[in-house]
Amino acid sequence: MSASTIVQESIDTAAAAYLRLDKTERIKPQLHIQLSSHSYMPRVDDLQCDWVSHVAAPAFRLFRQQHGGAAIESFCSIGTGSGLDILSAIELLDATRVGLTDVHEDVVATASDNVRRNLRPQRDVTIEAGFGDLLSPLAPYNSRYDLIYENLPNVPLQSAAATAEKRVSSAYVPPRKEALPELVKRQMLDLHYLALRQSPGFLRAGGFVLSCLGARVPLQVFLSLGELAGFSSSILTYGWKVQDDASLIHAYAQHQKDGYGPFHFYRADQLQRVFSVIDPATSGTEALRIERELQPLKLDPAAAIRAQEAGERIGHAVAVLESRLA
């Protein structure tokens, strides 16, 4: 089946509003995004729930500011989904060469088309794309990148075949054969660790990896994740988002019963109140302090389910981990 016959849906969104800019210079003002049946659904109707708009794009902007403001010319996304992360990097980082991967061929084909279709005329961007496991599809290009970005799923699946089902690959991880550190396995950070471990062969000298992480576990675990993978890591940004998929809270509850975690969530209104007075530019350096402030407000997954069933909106903290080879 060709990629074009798999595409089922499309969305349109104003690029400046999506990226919280006055206007865009490199991508079209109105984005038209096609989605394959395997691609996650961007939440352009509620940007508080959208990973790229709410978490990744602010991190890209801050990363560039903190690294002198020069263009980040080469950028790679592991598990791109719709390609909105690539378009955001082109606009915010001024990337002119982009790599993108995902586990499904139709997702990669559609995302590549989305990038090409939504560039402004005369904007020249080289696209290196492949489908498969993490960074390995890009090996034939023999390329290295200034910045590698990943927002990979966490929740284990019992069967590898299940990832063929519609959009589950955006949230669930098939069984892995690699040996993993106990901390990584217990906190369900398998793909984040493996992406870091693969990254040295794809990074330019002095390059960085940004890992976009749902902070349902302590921040110190993320810092240890980088160290275990051979990187020196710090928290670039710390914030929150709405947990819009109720099934994932149930999945975390079940896995905690099975000995993983522990995991935690929060009431969204409490997160909003705490973070409303936090400057995003300093949220990373203040992250451990903010986490301590949030400590009394934590909900375990079972309590989060009960609160959600009572009509409360549930959220979780989010962190972007910045890692450089140690």
VOGU-3710 file (C-alpha; in Angstrom, 3 decimals, decimal comma):
1> msastivqes> 0,000/0,000/0,000  1,452/3,370/-0,935  1,845/6,176/1,589  -0,639/8,306/-0,310  -3,407/5,736/0,135  -2,789/5,515/3,887  -3,230/9,227/4,557  -6,616/9,634/6,208  -6,769/13,076/7,752  -5,384/16,555/7,505
11> idtaaaaylr> -5,230/19,580/9,765  -4,640/23,257/9,156  -3,101/25,665/11,626  -1,724/29,188/11,601  2,036/28,801/11,909  2,670/31,992/13,891  0,035/31,135/16,485  1,288/27,550/16,698  4,857/28,745/17,369  3,811/31,855/19,330
21> ldkterikpq> 5,476/34,222/16,881  4,359/37,501/15,337  5,034/36,029/11,903  7,006/33,268/10,233  9,872/33,780/7,797  10,831/30,283/6,660  7,613/28,272/6,731  4,257/29,209/5,253  1,872/31,306/7,348  -0,849/28,656/7,088
31> lhiqlsshsy> 0,313/25,079/7,583  -1,499/22,215/5,903  -0,512/18,956/7,591  -1,515/15,546/6,315  -1,604/12,627/8,728  -1,223/8,933/8,076  -3,192/6,460/10,139  -0,025/5,700/12,139  0,862/9,303/12,960  -0,043/10,868/16,288
41> mprvddlqcd> -2,692/13,579/16,140  -1,274/17,066/16,834  -3,474/19,060/19,210  -3,744/22,272/17,239  -7,169/22,795/18,839  -5,636/22,887/22,352  -1,979/23,915/22,291  -1,622/23,238/26,035  -1,862/19,551/25,079  0,431/19,712/22,060
51> wvshvaapaf> 4,010/18,511/22,592  5,604/20,454/19,738  3,887/23,798/20,247  3,879/23,768/24,034  7,148/21,985/24,883  9,523/21,464/21,942  9,238/24,844/20,202  9,973/26,898/23,354  12,955/24,624/24,010  14,279/25,152/20,463
61> rlfrqqhgga> 13,977/28,904/20,889  15,760/28,900/24,248  18,467/26,500/23,036  19,369/28,840/20,189  19,406/31,871/22,492  21,663/30,130/24,997  24,073/29,050/22,271  24,785/32,485/20,857  21,793/32,966/18,566  23,485/31,589/15,454
71> aiesfcsigt> 21,612/29,235/13,152  21,535/25,563/14,124  22,112/24,430/10,579  21,546/20,678/10,867  18,734/19,154/12,921  17,416/15,635/13,342  14,164/14,353/14,826  13,775/10,755/16,001  10,121/9,739/15,778  8,902/12,807/13,934
81> gsgldilsai> 5,216/11,912/13,557  3,579/14,653/11,510  6,771/16,606/10,785  5,651/19,649/12,780  8,791/19,342/14,901  10,902/19,584/11,738  8,996/22,632/10,510  9,407/24,231/13,926  13,165/23,623/13,812  13,388/25,134/10,332
91> elldatrvgl> 11,594/28,258/11,519  13,084/28,666/15,008  16,590/27,269/14,526  17,055/28,220/10,850  17,939/24,613/10,057  18,795/24,003/6,399  19,488/20,249/6,607  17,071/18,024/8,504  16,971/14,330/9,269  13,795/12,571/10,282
101> tdvhedvvat> 12,855/9,039/11,267  9,828/7,115/12,455  8,966/3,445/12,760  6,404/3,447/9,941  7,216/4,051/6,278  3,948/5,913/5,668  4,627/8,276/8,583  8,058/9,190/7,214  6,762/9,657/3,674  3,881/11,852/4,830
111> asdnvrrnlr> 6,042/13,896/7,217  8,606/14,514/4,461  5,827/15,713/2,166  4,513/17,965/4,943  7,908/19,602/5,321  8,307/20,221/1,586  4,735/21,461/1,158  4,903/23,967/4,015  8,198/25,678/3,247  8,043/29,188/1,873
121> pqrdvtieag> 8,953/29,483/-1,817  12,707/29,546/-2,474  13,425/28,119/0,984  16,044/25,433/0,349  16,127/22,616/2,905  17,813/19,235/2,467  15,700/16,384/3,847  17,276/13,090/4,935  14,572/10,613/5,872  14,175/6,952/6,714
131> fgdllsplap> 11,884/4,599/8,584  12,899/2,080/11,196  14,461/1,974/14,639  15,591/5,244/16,216  18,559/6,760/14,330  19,549/3,684/12,331  17,484/4,635/9,225  19,784/7,635/8,713  22,998/5,603/8,618  23,058/5,446/4,758
141> ynsrydliye> 23,338/9,244/4,605  26,557/9,183/6,653  25,448/12,518/8,111  26,060/14,196/11,435  23,840/16,799/13,055  24,293/19,818/15,289  21,159/18,963/17,245  19,236/15,709/17,650  15,743/15,878/19,133  13,529/13,102/20,413
151> nlpnvplqsa> 10,097/12,873/21,999  9,754/9,106/22,225  7,086/6,954/23,890  7,495/5,344/27,299  4,851/2,714/28,002  5,883/-0,910/27,265  3,782/-3,159/25,062  3,751/-6,907/25,454  3,851/-7,561/21,710  5,961/-5,997/18,961
161> aataekrvss> 3,110/-6,638/16,514  0,927/-4,169/18,403  2,950/-1,221/17,085  1,456/-1,881/13,670  -1,920/-0,832/15,019  -2,853/2,721/14,099  -1,288/5,340/16,401  -0,059/3,245/19,323  3,609/3,774/18,399  3,292/7,405/19,520
171> ayvpprkeal> 2,715/6,291/23,124  3,842/2,671/23,507  7,145/0,839/23,200  7,485/-2,684/21,783  9,675/-5,145/23,701  13,397/-4,397/23,418  16,211/-6,951/23,372  19,009/-4,637/24,490  20,437/-4,815/27,991  19,293/-1,743/29,897
181> pelvkrqmld> 20,375/-0,234/33,221  17,920/-1,145/35,970  17,014/2,489/36,624  16,166/3,037/32,955  14,028/-0,083/32,757  12,198/0,506/36,046  11,291/4,089/35,110  10,256/3,083/31,557  12,829/5,265/29,800  14,045/2,581/27,398
191> lhylalrqsp> 13,866/4,474/24,109  15,238/7,705/25,572  18,305/5,839/26,804  18,771/3,923/23,551  18,434/7,120/21,501  21,181/8,721/23,568  23,373/5,658/23,192  22,986/5,755/19,395  23,510/9,498/19,110  27,331/9,767/19,191
201> gflraggfvl> 27,553/8,255/15,707  25,204/10,929/14,356  26,363/14,062/16,220  28,780/16,643/14,953  31,637/17,509/17,294  30,142/19,620/20,057  26,590/18,619/19,117  23,685/18,197/21,524  20,691/15,949/22,086  17,382/17,314/23,366
211> sclgarvplq> 15,176/14,684/25,016  11,557/15,724/25,520  10,338/13,897/28,631  7,085/13,581/30,499  8,282/14,195/34,062  6,169/11,537/35,747  9,318/10,445/37,561  11,822/12,543/39,591  14,032/14,914/37,638  17,127/13,342/39,135
221> vflslgelag> 16,234/10,194/37,182  16,559/12,158/33,925  19,960/13,521/34,923  21,059/9,981/35,763  19,695/8,828/32,395  22,116/11,109/30,587  25,029/10,033/32,758  24,276/6,331/32,244  24,289/6,913/28,473  27,679/8,652/28,573
231> fsssiltygw> 26,474/12,260/28,413  26,686/15,336/30,557  23,071/16,455/30,934  21,114/19,348/32,372  17,485/20,454/32,365  16,972/23,033/29,598  13,299/23,751/30,281  10,787/22,596/32,879  7,053/23,069/32,497  3,803/21,178/32,309
241> kvqddaslih> 1,126/19,957/29,952  -2,313/18,440/30,146  -2,482/14,623/30,151  -5,178/14,499/27,498  -5,084/10,715/26,905  -6,839/9,115/29,882  -5,805/5,630/28,776  -2,174/6,489/29,467  -2,904/7,228/33,126  -4,471/3,778/33,367
251> ayaqhqkdgy> -1,397/2,295/31,663  0,917/3,953/34,164  -1,260/2,716/37,023  -1,030/-0,860/35,770  2,713/-0,709/35,232  3,228/0,724/38,701  1,312/-2,285/40,083  3,723/-4,459/38,083  6,737/-2,917/39,835  7,676/-0,018/37,558
261> gpfhfyradq> 7,978/3,587/38,680  6,607/4,971/40,913  4,926/7,578/38,729  3,053/10,764/39,537  0,627/13,287/38,062  -0,931/16,559/39,224  -4,182/18,457/38,994  -3,841/20,729/35,980  -5,121/23,829/37,789  -2,416/23,426/40,435
271> lqrvfsvidp> 0,294/23,076/37,793  -1,009/26,135/36,007  -0,891/28,169/39,205  2,681/27,142/40,088  4,098/27,645/36,584  2,266/30,926/35,923  4,976/32,752/37,885  7,915/30,793/36,406  10,059/32,367/33,696  10,506/29,702/30,986
281> atsgtealri> 14,033/31,002/30,312  15,134/30,095/33,848  12,825/27,124/34,411  15,594/24,633/33,703  18,018/26,021/36,255  15,139/26,320/38,739  13,689/22,899/37,949  14,758/21,037/41,082  13,436/23,832/43,284  10,118/23,874/41,430
291> erelqplkld> 9,893/20,100/41,733  10,291/20,387/45,506  7,495/22,971/45,562  5,254/20,561/43,644  6,031/17,635/45,936  2,929/17,999/48,203  0,648/18,181/45,152  1,614/14,834/43,605  -1,032/12,256/42,696  -0,157/8,631/42,157
301> paaairaqea> -1,761/7,145/39,028  -4,700/5,657/40,931  -5,480/9,010/42,563  -5,120/10,750/39,195  -7,669/8,351/37,698  -10,132/9,052/40,490  -9,675/12,810/40,105  -10,132/12,598/36,350  -13,260/10,484/36,719  -14,587/13,177/39,077
311> gerighavav> -14,220/15,704/36,266  -10,858/17,254/37,112  -8,284/17,975/34,443  -5,034/16,101/35,031  -1,544/17,113/33,936  2,082/16,200/34,401  5,359/18,075/34,485  7,550/18,054/31,381  11,293/18,473/31,049  13,590/18,934/28,095
321> lesrla> 16,930/17,327/28,856  19,951/18,875/27,119  22,795/16,378/26,710  26,335/16,665/25,408  28,910/13,906/25,256  30,851/13,789/28,514
//
